[in-house]
Amino acid sequence: MLKNKKILLGVSGSIAIYKGIELLRLFKKAGAKVKVIPTPAAKRFITPLTFEGAGSEEVLDENTESWHSRNNHIHVGEDYDILVIAPATANTINKLSNGIADNLLLQTALAFDKPKILAPSMNTKMYTNHFTQASLKLLRLNGYQIVEPVAKELACGSEGVGAMAEIHDIFYATAKALLQDPFWMDRYAIVTGGGTIERIDDVRYISNFSSGKQACALAKALYLKGAKVELITTKECQELPKEVELFKVESAQQMKEYLDERINVAKKGIVKKPNLINDLTQPQLIQKKPYLFMAAAVTDYRPKYPQKGKLKKEQIGDAWCLELVKNIDILSSIDKEEIVAIGFKAETDEQTALQNAQKMLRQKNLDAVCLNLVKGPTSFGSDQNKIIFITDDTTIQSPVKDKLALALDITQIAKALDE
């Protein structure tokens, strides 16, 4: 995801600094090059050697800064793409807002004119202090993105807001700053996922093996590209960015109702954006065509007579003839005017898969279909997938990839449908 990206990771003297190691490893796993810049107080918790052992380039501190190489607070600002300070203590935050540069991390930040992200970490009283809050407001106005702290039991034993945000939230905020695309920014993108559930009674149901993983990956990818993402799904989605709006559903009918509502909202073009001056949320009209990624596997049939409670074996007898009726066809029935609609087609037979996907494209009046064969390494529930992206005049085939990497590819290919 972050191949060829270069990240400066600043760490200050907080007990949460151990999470800096986890964040470093996430960045490295995603393919990024990372250089750690610790404050003197941070080195009282973790030595530079530990960060280098975890994958950092040569650590930049007072002992290693060199003007015979590019390992100095000016040249790293030219060589690296983003500065992330996690954890950011009250001391670091208040100094940053006042332009104080009495250590190498602060000097680097003062000279850095690219995206900057802060993840505060401190005691609740220090965080809510008027000086700290004023500093955070001033830093926002001057281009810093703040990944807000969370409320939990703190290291000092008290409970309240001030604990550093979850590592994956800081990771996704960083990745979004590096990957966002003007095409997707402030554009509505609705994703459906998972296999729908049709109840037989209160303990039994009909469904399918769809895991919802590709839909979850698509929601994350679209968020990283800058879209306003809404995920309507029957499944859990691990480590979903907080800004992605999640709607949990069960049946095809519920999914259809939510989808109708969200498409209607998307067509109105209203997205809420924070006003950084007074922290109020002001609605702003945008005029980009919404996208629908229908990755859900809608159950084809549902019980004709779903029952309340639990059906007993004694009531059913030795043989059970369950009467089913055809389920609602969501893609055929929704209003697709003024939206870009992309369907997903899962097939098991390579001989007929492409023909069936092309038929789906025509019959359901779609802009594109993502065809995937659910077999072998790309079977239901796997972490990898490959698709054939089909439109009226193009067919693009992907290799087998991690589902998030594939989702990022899909966001790039799909842009052509509204360009």
KOLDOMAR-184726 format. One record per residue (C-alpha): residue in three letters; x, y, z. Coordinates in nm, 2 decimals, decimal comma, always signed. Layout:
! residues N
@res ALA&x X&y Y&z Z
...
***
This chain:
! residues 419
@res MET&x +0,00&y +0,00&z +0,00
@res LEU&x +0,28&y +0,25&z +0,09
@res LYS&x +0,55&y +0,13&z -0,14
@res ASN&x +0,79&y +0,41&z -0,22
@res LYS&x +0,65&y +0,63&z +0,05
@res LYS&x +0,88&y +0,79&z +0,31
@res ILE&x +0,76&y +0,86&z +0,66
@res LEU&x +0,92&y +1,06&z +0,94
@res LEU&x +0,80&y +0,92&z +1,27
@res GLY&x +0,85&y +1,15&z +1,56
@res VAL&x +0,82&y +1,01&z +1,91
@res SER&x +0,81&y +1,21&z +2,24
@res GLY&x +0,85&y +1,11&z +2,60
@res SER&x +0,52&y +0,93&z +2,68
@res ILE&x +0,44&y +0,59&z +2,83
@res ALA&x +0,26&y +0,53&z +2,50
@res ILE&x +0,59&y +0,53&z +2,31
@res TYR&x +0,58&y +0,15&z +2,30
@res LYS&x +0,30&y +0,19&z +2,05
@res GLY&x +0,54&y +0,38&z +1,83
@res ILE&x +0,72&y +0,05&z +1,77
@res GLU&x +0,39&y -0,11&z +1,65
@res LEU&x +0,32&y +0,19&z +1,43
@res LEU&x +0,67&y +0,16&z +1,28
@res ARG&x +0,62&y -0,20&z +1,20
@res LEU&x +0,28&y -0,13&z +1,03
@res PHE&x +0,44&y +0,13&z +0,81
@res LYS&x +0,72&y -0,11&z +0,72
@res LYS&x +0,48&y -0,39&z +0,65
@res ALA&x +0,29&y -0,16&z +0,41
@res GLY&x +0,61&y -0,10&z +0,22
@res ALA&x +0,71&y +0,24&z +0,35
@res LYS&x +1,06&y +0,37&z +0,44
@res VAL&x +1,06&y +0,51&z +0,79
@res LYS&x +1,30&y +0,73&z +0,99
@res VAL&x +1,24&y +0,78&z +1,36
@res ILE&x +1,32&y +1,11&z +1,53
@res PRO&x +1,30&y +1,08&z +1,91
@res THR&x +1,30&y +1,37&z +2,16
@res PRO&x +1,56&y +1,35&z +2,44
@res ALA&x +1,28&y +1,25&z +2,68
@res ALA&x +1,17&y +0,97&z +2,44
@res LYS&x +1,51&y +0,81&z +2,46
@res ARG&x +1,46&y +0,76&z +2,84
@res PHE&x +1,19&y +0,51&z +2,74
@res ILE&x +1,33&y +0,34&z +2,43
@res THR&x +1,67&y +0,36&z +2,28
@res PRO&x +1,74&y +0,46&z +1,92
@res LEU&x +1,89&y +0,11&z +1,86
@res THR&x +1,55&y -0,05&z +1,94
@res PHE&x +1,38&y +0,16&z +1,67
@res GLU&x +1,65&y +0,07&z +1,42
@res GLY&x +1,62&y -0,30&z +1,52
@res ALA&x +1,24&y -0,27&z +1,45
@res GLY&x +1,31&y -0,14&z +1,10
@res SER&x +1,38&y +0,23&z +1,12
@res GLU&x +1,64&y +0,39&z +0,89
@res GLU&x +1,92&y +0,55&z +1,09
@res VAL&x +1,76&y +0,74&z +1,37
@res LEU&x +1,79&y +1,11&z +1,36
@res ASP&x +1,89&y +1,25&z +1,70
@res GLU&x +2,14&y +1,49&z +1,85
@res ASN&x +2,41&y +1,21&z +1,84
@res THR&x +2,36&y +1,12&z +1,47
@res GLU&x +2,27&y +1,45&z +1,30
@res SER&x +2,52&y +1,51&z +1,02
@res TRP&x +2,57&y +1,79&z +0,77
@res HIS&x +2,80&y +1,56&z +0,57
@res SER&x +2,50&y +1,34&z +0,48
@res ARG&x +2,13&y +1,41&z +0,45
@res ASN&x +2,06&y +1,29&z +0,81
@res ASN&x +1,98&y +1,63&z +0,94
@res HIS&x +1,66&y +1,83&z +1,03
@res ILE&x +1,66&y +2,02&z +0,70
@res HIS&x +1,73&y +1,75&z +0,44
@res VAL&x +1,50&y +1,49&z +0,59
@res GLY&x +1,22&y +1,74&z +0,53
@res GLU&x +1,31&y +1,74&z +0,16
@res ASP&x +1,35&y +1,37&z +0,13
@res TYR&x +1,04&y +1,24&z +0,33
@res ASP&x +0,67&y +1,27&z +0,24
@res ILE&x +0,50&y +1,31&z +0,58
@res LEU&x +0,58&y +1,38&z +0,94
@res VAL&x +0,38&y +1,18&z +1,20
@res ILE&x +0,44&y +1,25&z +1,57
@res ALA&x +0,30&y +0,96&z +1,78
@res PRO&x +0,29&y +0,99&z +2,07
@res ALA&x +0,28&y +1,37&z +2,10
@res THR&x +0,30&y +1,49&z +2,46
@res ALA&x +0,16&y +1,81&z +2,60
@res ASN&x +0,51&y +1,95&z +2,61
@res THR&x +0,57&y +1,88&z +2,24
@res ILE&x +0,23&y +2,01&z +2,13
@res ASN&x +0,25&y +2,34&z +2,33
@res LYS&x +0,61&y +2,40&z +2,20
@res LEU&x +0,50&y +2,33&z +1,84
@res SER&x +0,22&y +2,58&z +1,85
@res ASN&x +0,45&y +2,85&z +1,97
@res GLY&x +0,73&y +2,78&z +1,72
@res ILE&x +0,98&y +2,66&z +1,98
@res ALA&x +1,25&y +2,44&z +1,84
@res ASP&x +1,48&y +2,33&z +2,13
@res ASN&x +1,52&y +1,97&z +2,01
@res LEU&x +1,57&y +1,80&z +1,68
@res LEU&x +1,21&y +1,68&z +1,64
@res LEU&x +1,08&y +2,03&z +1,69
@res GLN&x +1,34&y +2,17&z +1,45
@res THR&x +1,24&y +1,92&z +1,19
@res ALA&x +0,87&y +2,00&z +1,24
@res LEU&x +0,93&y +2,37&z +1,21
@res ALA&x +1,12&y +2,32&z +0,88
@res PHE&x +0,87&y +2,06&z +0,74
@res ASP&x +0,63&y +2,20&z +0,48
@res LYS&x +0,44&y +1,88&z +0,39
@res PRO&x +0,16&y +1,69&z +0,56
@res LYS&x +0,19&y +1,66&z +0,94
@res ILE&x +0,00&y +1,44&z +1,18
@res LEU&x -0,02&y +1,45&z +1,56
@res ALA&x -0,14&y +1,18&z +1,79
@res PRO&x -0,17&y +1,33&z +2,14
@res SER&x -0,10&y +1,12&z +2,45
@res MET&x -0,12&y +1,27&z +2,80
@res ASN&x -0,32&y +1,28&z +3,13
@res THR&x -0,68&y +1,40&z +3,09
@res LYS&x -0,62&y +1,72&z +3,29
@res MET&x -0,32&y +1,81&z +3,07
@res TYR&x -0,52&y +1,74&z +2,76
@res THR&x -0,82&y +1,94&z +2,86
@res ASN&x -0,61&y +2,23&z +2,99
@res HIS&x -0,69&y +2,55&z +2,81
@res PHE&x -0,33&y +2,60&z +2,69
@res THR&x -0,32&y +2,25&z +2,53
@res GLN&x -0,66&y +2,29&z +2,37
@res ALA&x -0,56&y +2,64&z +2,23
@res SER&x -0,24&y +2,49&z +2,10
@res LEU&x -0,42&y +2,20&z +1,92
@res LYS&x -0,67&y +2,45&z +1,77
@res LEU&x -0,38&y +2,67&z +1,64
@res LEU&x -0,19&y +2,36&z +1,50
@res ARG&x -0,51&y +2,26&z +1,31
@res LEU&x -0,53&y +2,60&z +1,16
@res ASN&x -0,16&y +2,57&z +1,06
@res GLY&x -0,21&y +2,25&z +0,87
@res TYR&x -0,16&y +1,98&z +1,13
@res GLN&x -0,40&y +1,69&z +1,13
@res ILE&x -0,49&y +1,56&z +1,48
@res VAL&x -0,58&y +1,20&z +1,54
@res GLU&x -0,79&y +1,25&z +1,85
@res PRO&x -0,70&y +1,06&z +2,17
@res VAL&x -0,94&y +0,82&z +2,32
@res ALA&x -1,10&y +0,78&z +2,67
@res LYS&x -0,98&y +0,48&z +2,88
@res GLU&x -0,79&y +0,40&z +3,20
@res LEU&x -0,46&y +0,59&z +3,17
@res ALA&x -0,11&y +0,48&z +3,29
@res CYS&x -0,15&y +0,70&z +3,60
@res GLY&x -0,45&y +0,51&z +3,70
@res SER&x -0,72&y +0,77&z +3,63
@res GLU&x -0,98&y +0,74&z +3,36
@res GLY&x -1,06&y +0,99&z +3,09
@res VAL&x -0,96&y +1,13&z +2,75
@res GLY&x -0,59&y +1,15&z +2,67
@res ALA&x -0,48&y +0,80&z +2,57
@res MET&x -0,32&y +0,78&z +2,23
@res ALA&x -0,55&y +0,67&z +1,95
@res GLU&x -0,55&y +0,31&z +1,83
@res ILE&x -0,25&y +0,23&z +1,61
@res HIS&x -0,46&y +0,14&z +1,31
@res ASP&x -0,64&y +0,48&z +1,33
@res ILE&x -0,30&y +0,66&z +1,31
@res PHE&x -0,19&y +0,43&z +1,04
@res TYR&x -0,50&y +0,49&z +0,82
@res ALA&x -0,49&y +0,87&z +0,88
@res THR&x -0,12&y +0,86&z +0,76
@res ALA&x -0,20&y +0,64&z +0,46
@res LYS&x -0,50&y +0,86&z +0,36
@res ALA&x -0,28&y +1,17&z +0,37
@res LEU&x -0,03&y +0,99&z +0,13
@res LEU&x -0,28&y +0,82&z -0,10
@res GLN&x -0,58&y +1,06&z -0,13
@res ASP&x -0,69&y +1,13&z -0,49
@res PRO&x -0,87&y +1,45&z -0,59
@res PHE&x -1,11&y +1,24&z -0,80
@res TRP&x -1,24&y +1,06&z -0,49
@res MET&x -1,22&y +1,34&z -0,23
@res ASP&x -1,56&y +1,44&z -0,10
@res ARG&x -1,73&y +1,19&z -0,33
@res TYR&x -2,00&y +0,96&z -0,19
@res ALA&x -1,91&y +0,59&z -0,22
@res ILE&x -2,15&y +0,33&z -0,10
@res VAL&x -2,03&y -0,03&z -0,05
@res THR&x -2,25&y -0,33&z +0,03
@res GLY&x -2,10&y -0,65&z +0,16
@res GLY&x -2,15&y -0,99&z +0,32
@res GLY&x -2,40&y -1,26&z +0,25
@res THR&x -2,76&y -1,16&z +0,34
@res ILE&x -2,94&y -1,37&z +0,60
@res GLU&x -3,30&y -1,49&z +0,55
@res ARG&x -3,46&y -1,62&z +0,87
@res ILE&x -3,64&y -1,96&z +0,88
@res ASP&x -3,72&y -1,90&z +1,25
@res ASP&x -3,55&y -1,72&z +1,54
@res VAL&x -3,25&y -1,96&z +1,55
@res ARG&x -3,21&y -2,08&z +1,18
@res TYR&x -3,15&y -1,90&z +0,86
@res ILE&x -3,05&y -1,93&z +0,49
@res SER&x -2,74&y -1,75&z +0,38
@res ASN&x -2,42&y -1,81&z +0,18
@res PHE&x -2,04&y -1,83&z +0,24
@res SER&x -1,96&y -1,46&z +0,15
@res SER&x -1,72&y -1,33&z +0,42
@res GLY&x -1,76&y -0,96&z +0,35
@res LYS&x -1,38&y -0,92&z +0,34
@res GLN&x -1,36&y -0,77&z -0,01
@res ALA&x -1,64&y -0,51&z +0,08
@res CYS&x -1,45&y -0,42&z +0,39
@res ALA&x -1,13&y -0,38&z +0,19
@res LEU&x -1,31&y -0,16&z -0,06
@res ALA&x -1,45&y +0,06&z +0,21
@res LYS&x -1,10&y +0,11&z +0,35
@res ALA&x -0,95&y +0,17&z +0,00
@res LEU&x -1,21&y +0,43&z -0,08
@res TYR&x -1,16&y +0,60&z +0,25
@res LEU&x -0,78&y +0,62&z +0,18
@res LYS&x -0,85&y +0,78&z -0,15
@res GLY&x -1,06&y +1,05&z +0,02
@res ALA&x -1,42&y +0,94&z -0,05
@res LYS&x -1,70&y +0,98&z +0,20
@res VAL&x -1,77&y +0,61&z +0,25
@res GLU&x -2,07&y +0,43&z +0,38
@res LEU&x -2,06&y +0,05&z +0,43
@res ILE&x -2,38&y -0,15&z +0,44
@res THR&x -2,30&y -0,50&z +0,54
@res THR&x -2,41&y -0,82&z +0,72
@res LYS&x -2,06&y -0,89&z +0,85
@res GLU&x -1,81&y -0,75&z +1,09
@res CYS&x -1,53&y -0,54&z +0,94
@res GLN&x -1,20&y -0,55&z +1,13
@res GLU&x -1,02&y -0,22&z +1,20
@res LEU&x -1,26&y -0,01&z +1,00
@res PRO&x -1,15&y +0,36&z +0,99
@res LYS&x -1,38&y +0,56&z +1,22
@res GLU&x -1,48&y +0,80&z +0,94
@res VAL&x -1,64&y +0,52&z +0,75
@res GLU&x -2,01&y +0,51&z +0,83
@res LEU&x -2,13&y +0,16&z +0,91
@res PHE&x -2,48&y +0,02&z +0,87
@res LYS&x -2,53&y -0,33&z +0,99
@res VAL&x -2,82&y -0,52&z +0,82
@res GLU&x -2,94&y -0,88&z +0,80
@res SER&x -3,19&y -0,95&z +0,52
@res ALA&x -3,20&y -0,85&z +0,16
@res GLN&x -3,50&y -0,64&z +0,23
@res GLN&x -3,32&y -0,45&z +0,50
@res MET&x -3,02&y -0,39&z +0,28
@res LYS&x -3,25&y -0,26&z +0,00
@res GLU&x -3,42&y -0,02&z +0,24
@res TYR&x -3,09&y +0,12&z +0,37
@res LEU&x -2,95&y +0,14&z +0,02
@res ASP&x -3,24&y +0,34&z -0,11
@res GLU&x -3,21&y +0,58&z +0,17
@res ARG&x -2,83&y +0,63&z +0,14
@res ILE&x -2,84&y +0,66&z -0,24
@res ASN&x -3,11&y +0,93&z -0,20
@res VAL&x -2,88&y +1,12&z +0,05
@res ALA&x -2,58&y +1,08&z -0,18
@res LYS&x -2,77&y +1,22&z -0,47
@res LYS&x -2,85&y +1,53&z -0,28
@res GLY&x -2,47&y +1,59&z -0,25
@res ILE&x -2,46&y +1,70&z +0,11
@res VAL&x -2,14&y +1,61&z +0,30
@res LYS&x -2,05&y +1,74&z +0,65
@res LYS&x -1,71&y +1,90&z +0,69
@res PRO&x -1,56&y +2,04&z +1,01
@res ASN&x -1,51&y +2,41&z +1,05
@res LEU&x -1,17&y +2,43&z +1,21
@res ILE&x -1,22&y +2,78&z +1,35
@res ASN&x -1,51&y +2,71&z +1,58
@res ASP&x -1,52&y +2,33&z +1,56
@res LEU&x -1,88&y +2,34&z +1,44
@res THR&x -1,99&y +2,11&z +1,15
@res GLN&x -2,12&y +2,30&z +0,85
@res PRO&x -2,29&y +2,12&z +0,56
@res GLN&x -2,13&y +2,18&z +0,23
@res LEU&x -2,28&y +2,10&z -0,11
@res ILE&x -2,07&y +1,89&z -0,34
@res GLN&x -2,14&y +1,80&z -0,70
@res LYS&x -1,96&y +1,47&z -0,77
@res LYS&x -2,15&y +1,17&z -0,90
@res PRO&x -2,18&y +0,90&z -0,63
@res TYR&x -2,05&y +0,55&z -0,67
@res LEU&x -2,21&y +0,22&z -0,56
@res PHE&x -2,00&y -0,09&z -0,52
@res MET&x -2,25&y -0,38&z -0,48
@res ALA&x -2,02&y -0,64&z -0,33
@res ALA&x -2,28&y -0,81&z -0,11
@res ALA&x -2,39&y -1,16&z -0,20
@res VAL&x -2,76&y -1,14&z -0,18
@res THR&x -2,93&y -1,47&z -0,10
@res ASP&x -3,13&y -1,58&z -0,41
@res TYR&x -3,42&y -1,73&z -0,21
@res ARG&x -3,59&y -1,68&z +0,12
@res PRO&x -3,84&y -1,88&z +0,33
@res LYS&x -4,19&y -1,81&z +0,23
@res TYR&x -4,32&y -1,84&z +0,58
@res PRO&x -4,06&y -1,74&z +0,84
@res GLN&x -4,16&y -1,85&z +1,19
@res LYS&x -4,15&y -1,68&z +1,53
@res GLY&x -3,96&y -1,86&z +1,80
@res LYS&x -3,79&y -2,20&z +1,74
@res LEU&x -3,94&y -2,47&z +1,53
@res LYS&x -3,92&y -2,80&z +1,72
@res LYS&x -3,82&y -3,13&z +1,55
@res GLU&x -4,14&y -3,28&z +1,69
@res GLN&x -4,34&y -3,02&z +1,49
@res ILE&x -4,15&y -3,08&z +1,17
@res GLY&x -4,13&y -3,46&z +1,17
@res ASP&x -3,88&y -3,69&z +0,99
@res ALA&x -3,87&y -3,48&z +0,67
@res TRP&x -3,88&y -3,11&z +0,62
@res CYS&x -4,00&y -2,96&z +0,30
@res LEU&x -3,90&y -2,59&z +0,33
@res GLU&x -4,09&y -2,37&z +0,09
@res LEU&x -3,88&y -2,09&z -0,06
@res VAL&x -3,96&y -1,79&z -0,28
@res LYS&x -3,73&y -1,58&z -0,50
@res ASN&x -3,57&y -1,29&z -0,31
@res ILE&x -3,57&y -0,93&z -0,41
@res ASP&x -3,31&y -0,84&z -0,68
@res ILE&x -3,15&y -0,53&z -0,53
@res LEU&x -2,94&y -0,43&z -0,82
@res SER&x -3,23&y -0,45&z -1,06
@res SER&x -3,47&y -0,26&z -0,84
@res ILE&x -3,27&y +0,03&z -0,71
@res ASP&x -3,27&y +0,37&z -0,88
@res LYS&x -2,93&y +0,39&z -1,06
@res GLU&x -2,99&y +0,72&z -1,23
@res GLU&x -2,71&y +0,97&z -1,17
@res ILE&x -2,49&y +0,72&z -0,99
@res VAL&x -2,21&y +0,49&z -1,11
@res ALA&x -2,31&y +0,14&z -1,03
@res ILE&x -2,06&y -0,15&z -1,01
@res GLY&x -2,18&y -0,50&z -0,95
@res PHE&x -1,99&y -0,80&z -0,82
@res LYS&x -2,03&y -1,15&z -0,96
@res ALA&x -1,90&y -1,46&z -0,79
@res GLU&x -1,87&y -1,77&z -1,01
@res THR&x -1,72&y -2,12&z -0,98
@res ASP&x -1,72&y -2,23&z -1,34
@res GLU&x -1,44&y -2,07&z -1,55
@res GLN&x -1,61&y -2,18&z -1,87
@res THR&x -1,93&y -1,97&z -1,82
@res ALA&x -1,81&y -1,71&z -1,57
@res LEU&x -1,73&y -1,43&z -1,82
@res GLN&x -2,05&y -1,49&z -2,02
@res ASN&x -2,26&y -1,47&z -1,70
@res ALA&x -2,09&y -1,15&z -1,59
@res GLN&x -2,15&y -0,98&z -1,92
@res LYS&x -2,51&y -1,09&z -1,91
@res MET&x -2,54&y -0,93&z -1,56
@res LEU&x -2,39&y -0,61&z -1,69
@res ARG&x -2,65&y -0,58&z -1,96
@res GLN&x -2,96&y -0,71&z -1,77
@res LYS&x -2,91&y -0,50&z -1,46
@res ASN&x -2,80&y -0,18&z -1,64
@res LEU&x -2,46&y -0,15&z -1,47
@res ASP&x -2,16&y +0,06&z -1,55
@res ALA&x -1,92&y -0,23&z -1,46
@res VAL&x -1,90&y -0,58&z -1,31
@res CYS&x -1,62&y -0,72&z -1,10
@res LEU&x -1,60&y -1,09&z -1,17
@res ASN&x -1,42&y -1,32&z -0,93
@res LEU&x -1,38&y -1,70&z -0,93
@res VAL&x -1,44&y -1,84&z -0,58
@res LYS&x -1,20&y -2,14&z -0,59
@res GLY&x -0,85&y -2,22&z -0,46
@res PRO&x -0,66&y -1,92&z -0,31
@res THR&x -0,96&y -1,69&z -0,39
@res SER&x -1,23&y -1,90&z -0,24
@res PHE&x -1,49&y -1,75&z +0,01
@res GLY&x -1,32&y -1,62&z +0,32
@res SER&x -0,97&y -1,60&z +0,18
@res ASP&x -0,75&y -1,30&z +0,23
@res GLN&x -0,66&y -1,28&z -0,14
@res ASN&x -0,87&y -1,22&z -0,45
@res LYS&x -0,84&y -1,15&z -0,82
@res ILE&x -1,11&y -1,00&z -1,04
@res ILE&x -1,19&y -0,93&z -1,40
@res PHE&x -1,32&y -0,57&z -1,43
@res ILE&x -1,58&y -0,57&z -1,71
@res THR&x -1,75&y -0,28&z -1,89
@res ASP&x -1,93&y -0,25&z -2,22
@res ASP&x -1,60&y -0,20&z -2,41
@res THR&x -1,32&y -0,31&z -2,18
@res THR&x -1,20&y -0,62&z -1,98
@res ILE&x -0,92&y -0,58&z -1,73
@res GLN&x -0,79&y -0,88&z -1,54
@res SER&x -0,60&y -0,85&z -1,22
@res PRO&x -0,34&y -1,09&z -1,07
@res VAL&x -0,41&y -1,26&z -0,73
@res LYS&x -0,36&y -0,99&z -0,46
@res ASP&x -0,42&y -0,91&z -0,10
@res LYS&x -0,78&y -0,78&z -0,09
@res LEU&x -0,69&y -0,43&z +0,02
@res ALA&x -0,43&y -0,40&z -0,26
@res LEU&x -0,69&y -0,52&z -0,51
@res ALA&x -0,95&y -0,28&z -0,37
@res LEU&x -0,70&y +0,01&z -0,43
@res ASP&x -0,66&y -0,11&z -0,79
@res ILE&x -1,04&y -0,12&z -0,83
@res THR&x -1,06&y +0,25&z -0,71
@res GLN&x -0,81&y +0,34&z -0,98
@res ILE&x -0,98&y +0,15&z -1,26
@res ALA&x -1,33&y +0,27&z -1,16
@res LYS&x -1,23&y +0,63&z -1,20
@res ALA&x -1,27&y +0,60&z -1,58
@res LEU&x -1,64&y +0,54&z -1,54
@res ASP&x -1,70&y +0,91&z -1,45
@res GLU&x -1,40&y +1,09&z -1,62
***
